[in-house]
Amino acid sequence: GEWPVWLPDSRRLLFVADGKAFYLLDSRTKKTRKVFSVSADVIGPPRLARDGTAYYSRRVTEADVWLVTLR
């Protein structure tokens, strides 16, 4: 994966795989799950707010900043 970022709980790690999807890795259980994906764009590096919301860019078709709430 690319651009790993620890969530505020210091347990889960958010990362981008193949430029197309966000995954969460739980450091205790060692399980990984996909939380968000796109088909045509490339997801930029995530930035996290203190509440766990991830902000990112879609670098192919959009120039806006997007957000996804992680649970």
N, CA and C atoms as an extended XYZ file, in Angstrom:
213
Properties=species:S:1:pos:R:3:atomname:S:1:resname:S:1:resid:I:1 pbc="F F F"
N         0.801       -1.186        0.000 N   GLY     1
C         0.000        0.000        0.000 CA  GLY     1
C         0.848        1.256        0.000 C   GLY     1
N         0.177        2.381       -0.140 N   GLU     2
C         0.837        3.682       -0.190 CA  GLU     2
C         0.240        4.607        0.857 C   GLU     2
N         0.986        5.590        1.227 N   TRP     3
C         0.557        6.690        2.096 CA  TRP     3
C        -0.124        6.223        3.378 C   TRP     3
N         0.512        5.395        4.181 N   PRO     4
C        -0.110        4.940        5.429 CA  PRO     4
C        -0.257        6.068        6.437 C   PRO     4
N        -1.399        6.075        7.134 N   VAL     5
C        -1.699        7.093        8.142 CA  VAL     5
C        -2.391        6.403        9.314 C   VAL     5
N        -1.882        6.617       10.522 N   TRP     6
C        -2.537        6.070       11.719 CA  TRP     6
C        -3.800        6.856       12.022 C   TRP     6
N        -4.874        6.159       12.356 N   LEU     7
C        -6.089        6.811       12.820 CA  LEU     7
C        -5.886        7.279       14.257 C   LEU     7
N        -6.730        8.213       14.733 N   PRO     8
C        -6.567        8.752       16.092 CA  PRO     8
C        -6.603        7.701       17.196 C   PRO     8
N        -7.188        6.524       16.944 N   ASP     9
C        -7.229        5.488       17.979 CA  ASP     9
C        -5.892        4.752       18.139 C   ASP     9
N        -4.914        5.070       17.303 N   SER    10
C        -3.574        4.456       17.325 CA  SER    10
C        -3.621        2.942       17.192 C   SER    10
N        -4.711        2.437       16.691 N   ARG    11
C        -4.869        0.986       16.494 CA  ARG    11
C        -4.989        0.643       15.015 C   ARG    11
N        -5.667        1.529       14.260 N   ARG    12
C        -5.918        1.239       12.847 CA  ARG    12
C        -5.060        2.119       11.950 C   ARG    12
N        -4.651        1.534       10.836 N   LEU    13
C        -3.820        2.206        9.853 CA  LEU    13
C        -4.597        2.285        8.548 C   LEU    13
N        -4.726        3.483        8.003 N   LEU    14
C        -5.392        3.699        6.721 CA  LEU    14
C        -4.327        3.778        5.647 C   LEU    14
N        -4.547        3.084        4.529 N   PHE    15
C        -3.604        3.192        3.418 CA  PHE    15
C        -4.343        3.052        2.095 C   PHE    15
N        -3.686        3.466        1.012 N   VAL    16
C        -4.234        3.388       -0.334 CA  VAL    16
C        -3.560        2.215       -1.043 C   VAL    16
N        -4.334        1.417       -1.766 N   ALA    17
C        -3.791        0.300       -2.534 CA  ALA    17
C        -4.075        0.508       -4.014 C   ALA    17
N        -3.052        0.391       -4.823 N   ASP    18
C        -3.157        0.506       -6.282 CA  ASP    18
C        -3.762        1.831       -6.746 C   ASP    18
N        -3.757        2.853       -5.886 N   GLY    19
C        -4.312        4.148       -6.249 CA  GLY    19
C        -5.816        4.161       -6.392 C   GLY    19
N        -6.479        3.065       -6.024 N   LYS    20
C        -7.915        2.930       -6.275 CA  LYS    20
C        -8.771        2.697       -5.039 C   LYS    20
N        -8.172        2.350       -3.889 N   ALA    21
C        -9.004        1.979       -2.737 CA  ALA    21
C        -8.315        2.320       -1.423 C   ALA    21
N        -9.142        2.677       -0.433 N   PHE    22
C        -8.685        2.831        0.941 CA  PHE    22
C        -8.894        1.508        1.667 C   PHE    22
N        -7.911        1.131        2.447 N   TYR    23
C        -8.004       -0.044        3.301 CA  TYR    23
C        -7.659        0.353        4.721 C   TYR    23
N        -8.273       -0.345        5.674 N   LEU    24
C        -7.927       -0.191        7.085 CA  LEU    24
C        -7.279       -1.483        7.567 C   LEU    24
N        -6.160       -1.344        8.230 N   LEU    25
C        -5.480       -2.466        8.854 CA  LEU    25
C        -5.608       -2.318       10.355 C   LEU    25
N        -6.145       -3.331       11.019 N   ASP    26
C        -6.250       -3.332       12.467 CA  ASP    26
C        -4.979       -3.957       13.021 C   ASP    26
N        -4.217       -3.199       13.787 N   SER    27
C        -2.922       -3.673       14.271 CA  SER    27
C        -3.049       -4.774       15.328 C   SER    27
N        -4.201       -4.895       15.951 N   ARG    28
C        -4.381       -5.951       16.960 CA  ARG    28
C        -4.801       -7.275       16.332 C   ARG    28
N        -5.773       -7.222       15.434 N   THR    29
C        -6.285       -8.453       14.821 CA  THR    29
C        -5.514       -8.839       13.561 C   THR    29
N        -4.747       -7.885       13.009 N   LYS    30
C        -3.986       -8.086       11.760 CA  LYS    30
C        -4.896       -8.268       10.547 C   LYS    30
N        -6.164       -7.880       10.670 N   LYS    31
C        -7.108       -7.994        9.562 CA  LYS    31
C        -7.161       -6.686        8.783 C   LYS    31
N        -7.328       -6.821        7.476 N   THR    32
C        -7.429       -5.674        6.577 CA  THR    32
C        -8.793       -5.711        5.917 C   THR    32
N        -9.419       -4.524        5.773 N   ARG    33
C       -10.699       -4.465        5.065 CA  ARG    33
C       -10.750       -3.233        4.184 C   ARG    33
N       -11.383       -3.391        3.025 N   LYS    34
C       -11.568       -2.270        2.099 CA  LYS    34
C       -12.696       -1.406        2.631 C   LYS    34
N       -12.477       -0.073        2.678 N   VAL    35
C       -13.516        0.818        3.185 CA  VAL    35
C       -14.054        1.759        2.111 C   VAL    35
N       -13.316        1.886        0.993 N   PHE    36
C       -13.765        2.801       -0.056 CA  PHE    36
C       -12.960        2.518       -1.312 C   PHE    36
N       -13.594        2.624       -2.482 N   SER    37
C       -12.850        2.466       -3.730 CA  SER    37
C       -13.455        3.321       -4.830 C   SER    37
N       -12.652        3.588       -5.844 N   VAL    38
C       -13.088        4.313       -7.031 CA  VAL    38
C       -12.720        3.473       -8.247 C   VAL    38
N       -13.390        3.726       -9.372 N   SER    39
C       -13.096        2.913      -10.554 CA  SER    39
C       -12.228        3.648      -11.571 C   SER    39
N       -12.523        4.900      -11.825 N   ALA    40
C       -11.830        5.583      -12.920 CA  ALA    40
C       -10.708        6.511      -12.458 C   ALA    40
N       -10.756        6.977      -11.246 N   ASP    41
C        -9.791        7.961      -10.776 CA  ASP    41
C        -8.631        7.313      -10.034 C   ASP    41
N        -7.714        8.162       -9.613 N   VAL    42
C        -6.615        7.755       -8.740 CA  VAL    42
C        -6.759        8.548       -7.449 C   VAL    42
N        -6.817        7.841       -6.327 N   ILE    43
C        -6.971        8.478       -5.031 CA  ILE    43
C        -5.628        9.047       -4.589 C   ILE    43
N        -5.654       10.304       -4.151 N   GLY    44
C        -4.455       10.942       -3.633 CA  GLY    44
C        -4.219       10.566       -2.182 C   GLY    44
N        -3.122       11.021       -1.603 N   PRO    45
C        -2.808       10.666       -0.220 CA  PRO    45
C        -3.867       11.178        0.750 C   PRO    45
N        -4.274       10.340        1.716 N   PRO    46
C        -5.274       10.768        2.690 CA  PRO    46
C        -4.669       11.659        3.766 C   PRO    46
N        -5.481       12.555        4.277 N   ARG    47
C        -5.156       13.372        5.445 CA  ARG    47
C        -6.299       13.170        6.419 C   ARG    47
N        -5.980       13.028        7.681 N   LEU    48
C        -7.009       12.734        8.667 CA  LEU    48
C        -7.300       13.915        9.567 C   LEU    48
N        -8.591       14.110        9.842 N   ALA    49
C        -9.026       15.062       10.859 CA  ALA    49
C        -9.019       14.342       12.200 C   ALA    49
N        -9.090       15.066       13.273 N   ARG    50
C        -9.063       14.458       14.611 CA  ARG    50
C       -10.237       13.530       14.871 C   ARG    50
N       -11.351       13.750       14.161 N   ASP    51
C       -12.521       12.891       14.355 CA  ASP    51
C       -12.455       11.617       13.512 C   ASP    51
N       -11.385       11.420       12.757 N   GLY    52
C       -11.224       10.221       11.946 CA  GLY    52
C       -11.709       10.356       10.520 C   GLY    52
N       -12.222       11.512       10.131 N   THR    53
C       -12.625       11.738        8.755 CA  THR    53
C       -11.383       11.837        7.886 C   THR    53
N       -11.384       11.144        6.754 N   ALA    54
C       -10.254       11.184        5.822 CA  ALA    54
C       -10.575       12.146        4.680 C   ALA    54
N        -9.652       13.031        4.385 N   TYR    55
C        -9.752       13.942        3.253 CA  TYR    55
C        -8.765       13.486        2.197 C   TYR    55
N        -9.164       13.545        0.939 N   TYR    56
C        -8.290       13.081       -0.128 CA  TYR    56
C        -8.675       13.770       -1.434 C   TYR    56
N        -7.835       13.620       -2.422 N   SER    57
C        -8.143       14.155       -3.747 CA  SER    57
C        -8.318       13.000       -4.718 C   SER    57
N        -9.062       13.261       -5.772 N   ARG    58
C        -9.201       12.299       -6.866 CA  ARG    58
C        -8.472       12.927       -8.033 C   ARG    58
N        -7.343       12.363       -8.395 N   ARG    59
C        -6.373       13.055       -9.219 CA  ARG    59
C        -6.546       12.928      -10.725 C   ARG    59
N        -7.521       12.193      -11.232 N   VAL    60
C        -7.645       12.044      -12.670 CA  VAL    60
C        -8.771       12.901      -13.235 C   VAL    60
N        -9.991       12.757      -12.695 N   THR    61
C       -11.130       13.468      -13.277 CA  THR    61
C       -11.616       14.627      -12.441 C   THR    61
N       -11.161       14.758      -11.233 N   GLU    62
C       -11.638       15.811      -10.349 CA  GLU    62
C       -10.463       16.547       -9.726 C   GLU    62
N       -10.656       17.802       -9.432 N   ALA    63
C        -9.633       18.577       -8.746 CA  ALA    63
C       -10.106       18.980       -7.353 C   ALA    63
N       -11.250       18.457       -6.951 N   ASP    64
C       -11.828       18.802       -5.659 CA  ASP    64
C       -11.218       17.977       -4.540 C   ASP    64
N       -11.492       18.397       -3.313 N   VAL    65
C       -11.135       17.622       -2.135 CA  VAL    65
C       -12.377       16.855       -1.708 C   VAL    65
N       -12.226       15.563       -1.440 N   TRP    66
C       -13.320       14.693       -1.047 CA  TRP    66
C       -13.110       14.243        0.385 C   TRP    66
N       -14.161       13.720        1.009 N   LEU    67
C       -14.005       13.187        2.349 CA  LEU    67
C       -14.775       11.898        2.494 C   LEU    67
N       -14.270       11.057        3.385 N   VAL    68
C       -14.930        9.799        3.703 CA  VAL    68
C       -14.848        9.608        5.217 C   VAL    68
N       -15.961        9.211        5.823 N   THR    69
C       -15.997        8.960        7.253 CA  THR    69
C       -15.663        7.496        7.492 C   THR    69
N       -14.674        7.240        8.306 N   LEU    70
C       -14.221        5.889        8.589 CA  LEU    70
C       -14.852        5.409        9.888 C   LEU    70
N       -15.348        4.185        9.881 N   ARG    71
C       -15.971        3.614       11.085 CA  ARG    71
C       -15.391        2.260       11.363 C   ARG    71
